[in-house]
Amino acid sequence: MRLGVWPDRGGRRAAVVVAGALTLVAALVSGPATPTRAGTTQGAGAVPEDARSSRTASPTPPGIRAGDWPTWQQSAKGNRHNAGERRITPKTVKNLKLKWAYVFENHYGNIASQPAVVGGTLYAGGPDSRFYALDAKTGRQKWVFDLRPHAGPVAPPEGELIEKNPVRDGPTVAGDKVYFGDSRGNLFALNRFTGRLAWMTEVDAHPAALLTGSPLYFDGRVYIGVSSYEYLLAGNDQYPCCTFSGKVVSVDAETGKITWTYRTMPEPKRDGTWPSGAPKYVSSGGSVWSSPAIDPVTRTLYAGSGNNYSGDRGYSDSMLALDIDTGKPRWVRQMTHPDTWTVRCLMPIPPGGSCPGLNDELKDELDYDVGSPGLFTVNGRTLVGFGQKSGIYHALDARTGEIVWQTQLSVQAHNEPWRGVEWGASHDGKRIYVATWRPHPTGTLHALDPATGAILWKNPLPENACSTGGAANPIRITPPDDPPKCVAGLNAAVSSTPGLVYEGGEDGKMRIYSAKTGKVVWTYDAVRMFQGVNGRSGPGGSISGNGGAVISDGMLYVNAGYQMHLGIPGQVMLAFGL
C-alpha cells in the first residue's frame, strides 16, 4: 500500500467528540496494569517524599554552556525556554535577517528533525537517512553521517514511504556525543566532533517501530520513547492489526546497553478476526511519540502516550511518571478512556477492516493522544503540564498525579484529524505558552497562568493567513503526490526566550510574539525558493511540526516544509541572525 503521508508519530490522525473518564492509575509494579470498566486500577503510587536523595544530579548535560540548545526540550525539565539567550531581545528582534539556508534532498516535502546547537555547531537529522553537523553561524558542513551502512538501504526520494529511513527526532548533545533515533527503532550515539559512530542500539524490534520523540540525556543515561506507524498499516484490511506497544527505554549513554524498558501495553493476544477475516490482536498502541521530561530532584521521568490501535487495555492517552533508575511507574494518569483508533477509521466505506467503531458512529475512536510534558513550580509545588489532542492543557501534581487545573483551548472535533494541542508548550517562569493546531477558524497561541490555567492572552492566526504571501501560491514539489494546501494552523512546538515567544504556522510564516502582550513583533514568510549554502536550491513551506524554533547565541533556526495531506511541502532549514 502506498502511503501518501509521513507516519505522524505512531497512533494518530483523527477525530470525534470524547467523554472519556479522567483516571488516576496508581501503579506499583513495572509494566501496564489492566484498567477496570471505569478506567481505574486501585493502588497508592506517588513520588516518595524522601526521593530528594544524595543522588540528585545536575539537569545540565556535561559540556553544555549557558545559551546552548542541547536537546529538543532545551532542558531536562521540558520547558523549551532558553533563559541564557541575551542577544535576541524585545529591543533587537526587529533586526533579525536570514543568514543562511540549507536545502535538503526532497523526501515527501517534510523536514522534521529539530536541530540542537552546542558550542557553535548545529546538529540535525535529514529526510535522506543522514545526520549532519553544520557550523551554526554559516551553515558550512562539518561532517555527515550516513545511516544506511548501519541501518540498511532506503528507497529513493520517489520510492515507497515505509522503505525510507528519515531522521525525524531532534538530537541531544551531552559530553562528546550526540544522540538521535531513526525511523526503524534504532538509537545512535556519534562522536559529536568527528561524526564517528560510538554505538547503535535497536530499542524496539517491531517492524513498524520508529522514533519520533527525541532522546533526553540525564545522569549517564539516555531516555527515549518508542512510536510506530502500525496505525497506518491498519488501513489495509488484510493487515493483522495490531501488535505494537509504546515504550519508554533507558539506555546507558556510554555503551548503548538497554538498562530498562517500560511497556504501555500488555503483550498482544490473538482475539479472533476482523470483519475482513484478517487476524485480530489486542491490545496495542499507546505509542510514546513525543519527548519526555525529568525531575532531577525526585529522579522521575514523565512521558505522554497515544491512543490504542486495538483493544482497550493498557495505558493509552496517559501521562506516565516513572522511576528513572528502575523504570517502575510511580503513577499513571489516563486522561481519556476508551480511545481505540487507526487510520482505517477515516475510511469507513466500504465497511470492514480494523476500525472497531465503524458500526457505532465512531464513538470511541478519538485520537486524543497526550503530548510532551514540562515541569514548573507554583508556590513551592511542582506541577507537570502537557497538552492533549482533545484541545485541553492539563496541569497535574508531579508527585501524586492529582489534577490541579485543566483549560480547554480548542473545540473537540468530530471525525476531523489534526486538532488540539500537538507537539509541545513552553514555560518561561511567568507564563505557559500553548498553541492549538487547526481549530475553527484558525490556530491560536495562548498564554496561561501557571497557577490557575487562566488564559492571560491569546492571538489567533489572521483569517487571511492562507491568502497572503507565499501561501497564496505555494510551490509544488513531488513527492508528495498531494498538491500543497495551506491551512491556518499552529502545529509546531512553542519556544521562548526572555520576553519573546516563537511559533511557526502551517501558512509558512515564522512569527515571534511579545511574551507580555501576545503581539506579533516579527514575521518571516518561508514559502519561497531558497539557494542553499550547500549548493542545492529548493522551496520552503509550512513551518515544521515534530519540533519548533531553536534559539541560541543570537541565532534563530527553523525548518520549513511539512505536508501531511494538508500543508505546504518544503525542504529547507533556515538560520536567522542579528
N, C-alpha and C positions, 0 to 999 in steps of 0.2 A: 504494500500500500504506500503510495507516495504521500508524504505529509508536508503540506504547504506552509507549515509554521514551525518555528523552533519549539522544542519541548519547553513550555513555560513553567519551569520548576515543577517537579512531578506531582501533579494532583490537582490540576486547575481547570479552568475555563468554565464559568457558568453562573449560576443563576438561582433565582427563586426566593421567595419570602421565607424567613426562618422563624421558628418559635421554639428553638431548642433550649433545653434547660441549661442554666448556668450551674456547673457542677464542680465541686471540690473533690478531688480524688486523692486521698492521703495514702501514700504507698510506703511500705516498709521493706519491700524486697525488690531485688533487681528485676527489670522487665515489666511488661504490662500486666495489669490485673484485668478482670472481667467486670465491666460496669453492670449494675443491676438495671432493671427496666427504667428506673428514674435517672440512670446515668451515674450512680454514685457507688463507690466502693468504700466500705467502712474502714476507719483507721484514724490515727492521730499523728501524722507525719508533720514535721516542721524543721526548719533550720535550728539546731540546738542553740540555746542561749550562750553556751560556753564554746561555740565554734570559733570565737576570736582567739585563735591559738598562736603559739610562738612561731608557727609555720607561715604566718602571713608574709607573702612575697610581694615585691613591687609590681604594680599593674603595668608598668612601662617595660617593654621588652629591652634586652641588652642592646646597646649600640644605637639607641634612638635619642635624638635631640629634641628639645622644645621646638615646636613649629613643624616637625615632620608629620606625615600622614602615613603611618606604617601598616595599617590594617583597614579592612572595609568599614568597621565601626569607628575608626580613628583611635579608639581606646578600648581596653578590656570591658569597661562598663557600658559600652554600646551607645554613646551619646552623639556620635557623628558631629562633634564640635571641636574645632581646633583653637583652643584658648591661646596658643602660642603664636598665632598669626598677628603680626604687628604692622605689616606694610599695607595690606588691603584693608582700608578702614572706611567708615561712612564718609570721610572727607576726600579720600583718594580714589574711591571705587569708580568714579566717573571717568578716570583716566585709563581704565583697562583697555588694552588693544590686543588684537590677535598677534601672537608672536610666531607661532608655527603650527602646521598641521601635519599629521602622519596619516597617510592613506593606506589602509589595509587591503589585501586581496578581498574581493567581494564574495561572501558566502551568505546568501539569503538576506542581504541588506541589514545585518544586525551586528553591532559592536557592543559587547556586553560586559567585558571584564573591566571593572573599575580599577584604576591604577593605584599603586602605593608609591609614595615619594619619600625617600630617605637619603640624606647626605648628598643631595644633588643628583640622584639617579631616580628615574621613573621606571617602575616595573609593571608590566601588564601582559595579559594573555591575548592572543589573537584568535579570530574565527578560522584561521588556517592551520590549526593544530601546531602552533608555535608559541613560544613565550619570549618576550622582548625586554631588554634593558636599554633605556634611552637616556641621553643627557637631558635633565629636566628643564634646563634653560633654553636649549637649542633644538631638541628633538633628534640630535645625532645618535645614530645607533651605536651602542657599545658592544652588545653581543646578542645573539639569538640562539635559543634552544629549540631544537626540533623534537617534538614528542613522538613522531612516527616510528623511529627505530626502537623505541621502548614500549609504546602503547599500541603499535600496529598501524597498518596503512589506512588511509582515508579516501573517500570519494573525491573527485574533482569538484570545483565550485558548482557545476551544473548537476552534480550527482545527487543520489538519494540522501535525504537529510539524516536518517538514522545511521548512515555509513560514514558520517563525518565525526570528527572529534574536536570541536571547538573548545577553547578555554573560556568559560563563561563566568567563573567566580573571580573575585578580586583577590590578589595575593596578600600575604602577610610577611613582613620582614622582621627578623629577630637575629641579633648577633651577626654572624657571617652567612646566614642562609635566607633564602626567600622560599616561601611555601605556597602551593596552589594546587587545585584539583582540576581534573578534566571531565569530559562527558562520558567516560567509561568506568567510573568508580575508582580511579587511581589518584593518589595523593603524592605529590612530588616535593622534594627538597633539593634546591640548587645552591651552589656557592654563589652568593649574590654579586661577587666581584668578577667572577670568571664565567659564570653560566654552566659550570661543570656539575653533572648530576651527583648528588650525595646519596640519595636513595629514592626509590619509588615503591609505594605500598598500595596494593589493591585493598581498599577498605570495604568494598562490597562486591561480591562475585555475581550478583543478579545481572542477567544480560541487559536489562533496561535501566540499571543504576546509572546515575550521573550526579555530579557535584556542582550545584548552582549556588548554594550558600558558601560563604568564604571561610577559610580556616582562621582560627584565633589561637595565638600563642600565649601561654601563661606558665611560668614556673617550670620550664623544661619539657612541657608537653604541648602538642598541637591538637586542638579540638575542632571537629568538623561534622556537620550534618550531612545526611545522605538522602538524595531525592531520586526521582525516577520519571521516565516518560512512558511507563506502562499504561497510564491512563489514556494515552494517545493510541497505543496498540489495541486497546479495547474497542476502538472504533471499528475494527474488523470483527464481524460477527463470528468468525471461525476461531478467534483467538481465545485460548483457555484462561480467561480472566478470573482472578488475578492473584499473584503470589508475592509481590514485593512488600517489604516492611520498611518504613522510615527508620532511621538510626541516628544516634549520636556516637561518634567514635573518638576515642582518646589514643593518641599516638606519641611515642617517645620522640622528642624533637631531634635527637642526635642520631638515633638508629633506625627510625621508621617502624619500630615494633609496636603493634597494637597492644595497649595496656588494658582497655576495656571497651565493650560495645553495649549500648543500650538500645533495645528494640521498642518501637511504639506499638507494634502489633504482635499477637501470639503467632506461633508457627501456623502457616496456612494449611487447611484441610480440605479434601475433596467434599463437595456438597451437591452432588447431583450434576445436572447440566443446565445451561442457559437455554432459552427458547430455541436457539439455532441448533442445539444439540452439542455445542462445544462444552467441554468440561468446565465446571464452575468450582472455584476455590474461594474459601473465606477463612479469616478476614484479612484484608490487605489495605495498603495505603498508609496514611499517617506520615507522609514524607516530610523530612526536615529540609526545606528548600531555602531557608534564609540563614542568616548568620547569628551565632549565639552571643551572649554577654556573660561576664563573670564578675561576681562579687569577690574581690581578693581577700576580704576580711573573713567572711564566713566560708570561703572556698566552695561556693555554689555556682554552678553553671545554669543558665536559663536559655531555653530554646523553644521555638514555636513549631507546631506540627500542622499538617494539612488534613484534608478530608479522607474518609475511607474510599477505596476503589470498589470493594466488595465486602459484604457482611457489615456488622455494626459493632464489633468488639474492638478492644484496644483503645489507645489514646489518640484519637483523631481530634482535630480542631482544638488543641490543648496548649497550655503553657506548662513546660516541664521545668522542674527545679531539681538538679542532680548534684550529688556529691562529686566534686571533680576528681577526688582521689580514688573512688571506687566505682563510680557510675550508678550507684544506687539512688533511687528517687527520694528526695526529701518530701516533696509533694508534687501533685499534678492537678491542675485545674482545667477541666474540659469545658470550653466556652459554648459549644454547640453540639447537640446530640439528639437524634442521629443526623448524619450528613454523609451519604454514600453517593459518589458521583464519578463518572468518567466522561470522556468526550462523546461517547455514544448517546448521552442524554441530550446532546444538541442535535441529534439525528433521529428523531422519534418515528420517522416514516422511512422504510417500512417497519412495522413492529418487529420485535425480537432483539437479540443482542444482549449486551451485558449492562444495560442501564436498568437497575432494579425497579425504577419508578415509572416505567413507561405506561403502566396501566393505572397509576394513581395520581395523575396530574402532576408528577414530579414534586410531590410534597416534601420529600426528604432529600432531594438532590440539590444541594445548596452551594457547594464550593466555597465554604466560608472559612478558608484557611487562616491560621494565626501566623503573623509575620515576625520580624526581628524585634527583640526586646531591648530596652535601655533602662539603666538603673539611675535613680535620682533620690535625693533626700528631702523630706519635708518635716520640719520641726523635730529633727533627730531620728525620724522613722524612714527606713529605706524602702522605697517602692520600686516595683518593676512595671514599666509601662510598655504597651505594644498595641499595634493596630490589627484589625481583622478585616477580611474582605466583606464582612457584613456591614462595613462602614462605621464600626464602633472603635473608639480608642479606649482601652482599659488600663486602669492602674490597680495593682494588687499589692498587698503587703508582701515584701520579698521574703520574709521569714516564714509566714504561715500560708500564703496563697489566698488570704481573705480579700474580697473585693473592697476597695476603698472608694473608687468612683469610676463611672463609665460615662462617656459622652458620644452620642450619635452624631456623626459628622456628615453622612450622606444617606440617601434613601436606599433601603434594601430593594434590590431589583428582582423581578420575576423572570426567570429564564433568560437573563441577559448577562453574558460574561464580562469580565474585565471591569469590575466595580470595586468600591470600597477603598480601604487603606491597603496599600500594596507593600512596597519594599522596606521602608523604614522611616523613622522620625528622628528629630534632633532636639537636644536639650542643652541650653547654654547656662544653666544655673538660675535663670529668671523665668523662662517660658519653655513650653514644649511646642515644637513646630511640626505640624502634620499635614500632609497633602492627600487629597482624595482623587481617585483615578478618573472615572468618567461619569460622575453624577449629572443629572439634568440641571441646568443646561450645560455647565462646564465644570471642569476640575477646579478645586479651590484649595488654597493654602490657608491654614488656620494657626493661630497662636493660642495655646491653652494655659490656664493657671495650673501649675503642678500640684497645688494643694487641693483644688476642688474640681478641676476639669472644665471650669467655666471658659467659654470662648472669649478671649480678650480682643481679638480682631480676626477678620477673615478677608481674603482677597481672591475672588473668583477670576479665572481667565476671562478676558473680554469675549463677548459673543461673536465678535468678528475675528477671533484668533485664527481661524482657518481661511479667511478671505482676504488676509493682508500678508504682505511679504512673500517669501518663497513658498509658504504653504498653499497659496492660492494657485500655484502652478508647479507642483513638485516634480522633481526629475525622476523618471522611471528607469530602474535598472533591473536586469534579470540575471540569475534568480533574485527575488521570488517571482512566481508566476502572477500573483495578485498585483493589480495596479496600486500605486500609492493612494492612500486616502487619509487626509488629515482628520484628526479627532481632537477636540479641545479637552484633553485630559492631562492629569499630572501623575505619571507612573513612577518617575524616578524617586529614589530615596532623598530625603531632605538633608542638607548640610548647613552648618553655621560657623561663623567666626564672631568675635566681639562686635556687636552692633549690626550684623548683617546675616541674612538668611538666603540660601541658594537653592533654587528649584527650577528644573528644566521641564518644558512642556512637550506633548506629542505634536504640537504645531511647529516644532523645530526651533523654538525660541528659548534661549537660556536667559533667565531673569534673576536679578538679585534684588532683595527686598530689605527695607528698613526693619530691623528686629523690633523696634519700638512701636512703629505705626502700621507696618504691613505695606507701605507704599513701595511701588517698584522704583528703584533708583538706577538700574542699569539693565539693558536688554541687548542681546545679540541674536540675529537671525542666522541659523546654521543651515538653512535649506538653500544651498548654492553649491557650485563646483569649487573644489579646492585643489591646489597644486601642493603635493606633499614634499616635505624635506627629503623623503626617501625616493623621490623621482616619479612616483605614481600619482595620477590625478583621479579624483572621484568625488561624488556628491556627499553632502551632509544631509541628515534627515531628522526625524524625531529624536529629542534628547533621550538617551537610552535608559531603560529600566535595568534591572539586575544590580544597579548601584546608583550613584549620584555624583555630584560635583566633589572634587578634591581640591583643597586649598592649602598651599604650603609655600612658605618663603616668597611671598609676593606674587605667586602664580596661581591661576585657576585652570583646572583640567576637566574636560567633559568629553563624553563620547556622543557622537551624533549619527544615529542610524538604528532604528528599532521598529520593525514591522512584523506584526502577527495578525495576518488577515487585514487588520486595520493598522494605520500608522504610515510613516514615511520612511522608506529604506535609506540607508546610507552606509558609509564605510570609513569614517574618519574619527580620529582623536584630535581635539583642539586644545591649544595651550594659549592662555592669555596672561599678559603681564602689564605692569605699570610703565 
